[in-house]
């Protein structure tokens, strides 16, 4: 049976202009991190668990200028990974509560990472030394994964290890993780989509490449794990439209496409995706008018 998607609700005009967008979930709530019209990082809380989307609190002016944003959550802390005004990778930890009515900056990674772009971040095994992993394109143009320790108390961040030169040239990067296994979805130097499997040692010192699978053309790639065997990508197609695609991943590593969202969404130029615990999908996009739009989806087999 084909996988189908049903659009439920969106945020309308409750958010302003945004040029970089990412999204995280907290049960029936969602947290977006955007680059504002003033080029600064801002976190915005949303209620997305029901049949309507409502804006809650935001982080105000606690963060400075950025040109890229990725975000995740582990050990009850939100962490943003950004490309700073000096073009380096920086992680920032945040304190927020379950209702997202207060968002406060804690610590950052300082100068522990060098020049980078195409930044993505995900949590790994809680309780081990490695709590987070980032994927980025280095100054030399290649894909690199870096593991990090996050202190749950004060939010301090420490670099542990990286993947070295185990991957080649990339043009886009998306990242998801299942415990200490990570999957990067990248646009290669040839313009094709490639999924690469990685494992991270418990101490975070060793990152190993396991295998890969290549697919066709796509731009603005996002990926999220819906279940242990189901993954969903959200992409900007060659025609400029948003498309959600469902994949099943077998224990042997085989990847099978099971369905997509068709023509239910229009033109976009930025794409972010999460799979909340209520089994809805949530996309955050920059729509054809240049504004942030939150779209919720149902997915059925």
N, C-alpha and C positions, 0 to 999 in steps of 0.2 A: 504494500500500500504506500502511495506517495505521501511525503510530508507536506502539510499545509500550514499556512500562516494567516492569522487574522489580526488586523490593526485594531487597537482598543481605544487609545486616547493620546493626546499630545499636550505640550505646555503652552501652545498658542504664542502670545506676544509678551509673556511674563519674564523673558530674558532678553538682553540687548545684544549688540554686535559681538561676535566672537570669531577668532581666526584659528585657534587651537582648542580642541575639545577632547576630554577623556571622562570616563564615568566609572563609578564603583557602587556597590550595593551594600546596604545595611538592613537586611530583612525586608520590611515593607517600605524602606526609604532608599533613596539613591543620592550619591554625592558626585557632582560634576566639578571638574577643574578646567578652567578656561583661560585663554589669553584675551584680555579685555581690549577695547579700542585704544587704551593707553599703553598697551603692550605688557601689562602686568599680569602676574598669576593671581587668579581669584577662585576660591572654592565656594560652591553653592549647593545647599542641601535641598532635596526634593522629596515629597511624598508621592510614591509611585505604586503602592501596593493595591490600591483600589481601582475604580473605574475612571478616576480623574487624576491629573498630574498637578500638584500644588507646590509653589516655591516656598522654602523655609528660610533659614539663616544663610549668611555668607561670611567669608573671611576678611572682607574689607581690604585694607592696605598693608597687611602683614607680610606680603612677599613682593619682590621687586620685578624687574623686567625679565622676561623669558621669551624664547622663540620656539620651544617645544615643551610638551607636557605629557607625562605618563603618570599613572596613579595606581596604588594597590593598598591592601590592608592586611596586617598580621599583628599578633600579640596585642589586640585591641588598640592599635595605632594605625592611622592613615599615613602613608608615605607617598610624596610626589617625587618623581625623578624628572628633572628639567634640564634643558640646555640654557645656560645663563647668557647674559649679555656679552660675556667674554668667550662664548662658544664652548664651554666646558660642561661636563656632566656634574650635576649636583643633586643629592637626595635631601629632602626636607621632611621631617616627621611632624605630625599634627595630633593634637588632642581634640576629639569630638565625642559627643554623647550619642546615645541610641536614637534620640529624636532629632538630631542635627540642628539644635537651636543654639549651639555655641561651638565655634571652630577656632582653635588657638594654636599658633606655631610653637614648636618645641625646639628641636635641634636640626643641624644639617651636616652633610658630609665634608664640608670645606673643600680642600684641594686634593682629596684622595683619588680622584679620577681626572683624566686629562681631556683633551679635545674630543668631542663626540657629537653626533647627531643621530637622527632616526632612533630615538630612545624609547625603550619599553621596560616595564618592571612588573614582577609577579612575586607572590610569596612562595616559599618552599617549606620544608618540614619544620613545624614548630617544635621547640624543645631541643633542637640540635644547634650547633654553632651557626649554620647557614639558615637565616630566616628569610632572605630576599635574594632575588636574582634580577640583574638588569641585562638587557641586550641592547647593543648600540652599534653604529658604524663609527669606526675609529677615524683619526685623522688620515690614515693610510687608505681608507675606503673599504675596509673589510669588516665582517660581522664579528663581534666579540661579546661573550657573556661574562659578567662579573658577579660573584657571590658576596653577600653582605650580612653582617650581624646587626640586629636591631635590639637595643635594650628596651624592655617593656616599661621600665620605670620612667627614666628621663628622656627616652627617645633617641639616645646617642647611636650613631651609625659608624661601623668599622668595616673596611674592605678586607675580604678573606682571600679570594683567588680569582682566576679568570681562565678563559678558554684558549688564550694565546692566539695562534694563527691557524686554528683548525677549520676555519670557514673562509670563503672567498669574498669577492666583491658583491655588494648588495645595494639596492636602490630604495627598498622599503622593508620595514621590520614590524612584525606583530609577534607577541609572545604569550603563551599560556603554560601552566604548570599543574602537575598532579603529584603531590608530595615532592620527591626529589627528582622527578622526571619532568623535563621542560620540552616544549615544542615551539620552535620558531617558524613562523610563516613569513617568508621573505620574497621580495621581487629581486631576482638575480640581475647581474649585469646585462644579461640578454633580454631582460624584460619579462621573464616567466616567473610564475609562482612556484616556490619550493618550500616544502615542509621538512625540517630537520629535527630529529630526536636527540636529546641530551640528558645525561645523568650528572648529578652533583653529589659528591661525597659528603657524609654527615658533618665533617669539620669544615666544609666549604672550600678546601684547598685545591681540589681536583675537579675539573669539569671535563667530561668525556663525551665525544660525539659518537652516537650509536648508529644512525642511519638516516636516510632522507627519501623523499618522494617528490617528483616534479610534476607540475600541472601547467595550465594555460595562462593567458594574459589576465591581469587585474591591477587596479590601482587603489590607493587608500585602503589597505588591508587591515581588518581587525579580526581577532580570533578569540573564542571563549569556550571553555569546557562546560557542556550542559549536563553530562553524566560521565561515569568512568569510561564509557565506550562511545559517547556522542559528543561531537565538536561542531561548533557553528562558526562560520566566517561571515563577516559583513564587508562587502567590497563596493567600491565605486567602479562600475562597469566601463567598458570602452565608450559607451554612449553617454556616460556621466551620471547614471542613475544608481540609487542604492539597491543592492541585491543581497539578501541573506541566503546562505547555502548551508545545508545540514550534511554532515559526514559521520559515518560510523567507522570506528577504529577497532580492529580485531586484536586479540591477544598476540597474534603473530606480527602485528604492525601494519596490516593491510588497511587502506583507507578507501571507503566507498561513498560516493555522493548519493544521497537519498531523496533530495528535493530542494526547492528554493522558493523564494517569496514572489517571483514573477514581477509584475508591473504595479505593485501596490504602493510604491514610494517613488517620488520624482527625483529631480536633479539635486545632487549634493556635491560638496567639495571637501568635507571632512567627515570622518566616520569613527564612532566608538561604539562598543558593544559590551553588555554584561548579561549574565543569566542569573537573576535573583532566585532566592530560595523558594519563592512561590510559583516557580516553574514558568514564569513569563520571561520573555526576552525584552531587553530595553536597549534601544539604540539612541545615541546622541549624535546629531548631524548638524552641519552648517548648510542650511537650505539654499534654494536658488536666489533668495533675497538677501543672503549673507547673515542670517540670524540663527542662533542656537534653537534647535527643535528637539524635544524628547519624544520618542515614539515607542509605545509598548506593543508587544506581539505575543500571541499564543502560538505554540507549535504542537502539532499532533502527528502521530504516525499513521 
